[in-house]
Amino acid sequence: MPHQVIEYSANLEAELDIDGLVQTMHETAVRIDALPIGGIRTRAARRDVYRVADSHPDNTFINVTLRVAPRPPEIKKEVGERLFDALKRFVQPEFDKRPMALSLEIQEIDAEFRWKHSNIRDYLAQRNG
């Protein structure tokens, strides 16, 4: 159940391809063996109300939160590094032009307090023969 939520400051939307960022982060996650493809969800959430550092209107942020089932620390570290590298590469042109804070955090989900129901894996199996 790897879920990526990409929060970003609204002042990035005019200059940064948010759909492209979601696609890049999703494709990166799909290529990581430790993340089951049938559970990967990636979405972006624009934040209209925010303050960054000294509240200057040019300041921007992107925060990625990856929620996963428990994994060994070395797996989480590898996953986090690969995703964060993809994020940094994607935003580098914009990062070079304006103040930007980037962050990524991995949160583990307690299976006892998670409910889920999905038929996506069945459809994946059908599509991939």
C-alpha positions as CSV (number, residue, x, y, z in Angstrom):
1,M,0.0,0.0,0.0
2,P,2.6,2.6,-0.9
3,H,0.9,5.9,-1.2
4,Q,2.8,9.0,-2.2
5,V,1.3,12.4,-1.5
6,I,3.0,15.4,-3.0
7,E,2.1,18.6,-1.3
8,Y,3.3,21.8,-3.0
9,S,2.9,25.5,-2.6
10,A,0.4,27.0,-5.1
11,N,3.0,29.5,-6.3
12,L,4.8,26.6,-8.1
13,E,1.9,25.7,-10.3
14,A,2.6,28.3,-13.1
15,E,6.2,27.3,-13.5
16,L,6.4,23.6,-12.6
17,D,4.7,20.7,-14.5
18,I,2.8,19.2,-11.5
19,D,1.4,16.4,-13.7
20,G,4.9,15.6,-14.9
21,L,6.1,15.5,-11.3
22,V,3.4,13.1,-10.3
23,Q,4.2,10.9,-13.3
24,T,7.9,11.0,-12.5
25,M,7.4,10.1,-8.9
26,H,4.9,7.4,-9.8
27,E,7.2,5.8,-12.4
28,T,10.1,5.9,-10.0
29,A,8.0,4.1,-7.3
30,V,6.9,1.5,-9.9
31,R,10.5,0.7,-10.7
32,I,11.3,-0.1,-7.0
33,D,10.9,-3.8,-6.3
34,A,10.2,-3.2,-2.6
35,L,7.0,-1.4,-3.5
36,P,4.2,-3.6,-4.9
37,I,2.9,-2.0,-8.1
38,G,-0.7,-2.9,-7.4
39,G,-0.7,-0.8,-4.3
40,I,1.1,2.3,-5.5
41,R,-1.0,5.5,-5.5
42,T,0.5,8.9,-6.3
43,R,-1.3,12.2,-6.0
44,A,-0.6,15.8,-5.6
45,A,-2.2,18.3,-3.2
46,R,-1.9,22.0,-3.9
47,R,-1.6,24.1,-0.8
48,D,-3.1,27.6,-1.2
49,V,-2.6,28.7,2.4
50,Y,1.0,28.3,3.5
51,R,4.1,30.2,4.8
52,V,7.7,29.2,4.1
53,A,10.6,30.6,6.1
54,D,10.3,34.4,6.2
55,S,7.0,34.4,4.4
56,H,8.4,35.9,1.2
57,P,6.0,35.3,-1.6
58,D,8.8,33.8,-3.8
59,N,9.4,31.0,-1.3
60,T,8.2,27.6,-2.4
61,F,8.0,24.1,-1.0
62,I,7.4,20.5,-2.1
63,N,6.9,17.8,0.6
64,V,6.5,14.2,-0.4
65,T,5.0,11.8,2.2
66,L,5.3,8.1,1.4
67,R,3.0,5.8,3.5
68,V,4.0,2.2,3.5
69,A,3.5,-1.1,5.4
70,P,6.4,-1.8,7.7
71,R,9.7,-2.4,6.0
72,P,13.3,-3.0,7.3
73,P,15.2,0.3,7.8
74,E,17.6,-0.5,4.9
75,I,14.7,-0.9,2.5
76,K,13.1,2.4,3.6
77,K,16.4,4.2,3.2
78,E,16.9,2.9,-0.4
79,V,13.3,3.7,-1.3
80,G,13.6,7.2,0.2
81,E,16.9,7.9,-1.5
82,R,15.6,6.8,-4.9
83,L,12.4,8.8,-4.6
84,F,14.2,11.9,-3.3
85,D,16.8,11.8,-6.1
86,A,13.9,11.6,-8.6
87,L,12.2,14.6,-7.0
88,K,15.5,16.7,-7.0
89,R,16.3,15.9,-10.6
90,F,12.8,16.8,-11.7
91,V,12.6,20.2,-10.0
92,Q,16.3,21.2,-10.5
93,P,15.6,23.8,-13.2
94,E,13.0,25.5,-11.0
95,F,15.2,25.0,-7.9
96,D,18.0,26.9,-9.6
97,K,15.7,29.9,-10.1
98,R,13.9,30.5,-6.8
99,P,13.8,29.7,-3.1
100,M,12.5,26.1,-2.6
101,A,12.3,23.7,0.3
102,L,12.2,20.0,-0.6
103,S,11.4,17.2,1.8
104,L,10.4,13.6,1.7
105,E,9.3,11.4,4.6
106,I,8.4,7.8,4.9
107,Q,5.6,6.9,7.3
108,E,4.8,3.3,8.3
109,I,1.2,2.3,8.4
110,D,0.0,0.0,11.3
111,A,-1.7,-2.9,9.7
112,E,-4.0,-3.4,12.7
113,F,-5.6,0.0,12.0
114,R,-5.8,-0.1,8.2
115,W,-8.8,-1.3,6.2
116,K,-8.6,-1.8,2.4
117,H,-10.6,-3.4,-0.4
118,S,-9.3,-3.4,-4.0
119,N,-9.7,-5.4,-7.2
120,I,-6.8,-3.5,-9.0
121,R,-4.4,-6.5,-8.8
122,D,-7.0,-8.7,-10.6
123,Y,-7.2,-6.1,-13.5
124,L,-3.4,-5.8,-13.6
125,A,-3.1,-9.6,-14.0
126,Q,-5.6,-9.5,-16.8
127,R,-3.8,-6.7,-18.6
128,N,-0.4,-8.2,-18.3
129,G,-1.6,-11.7,-19.4
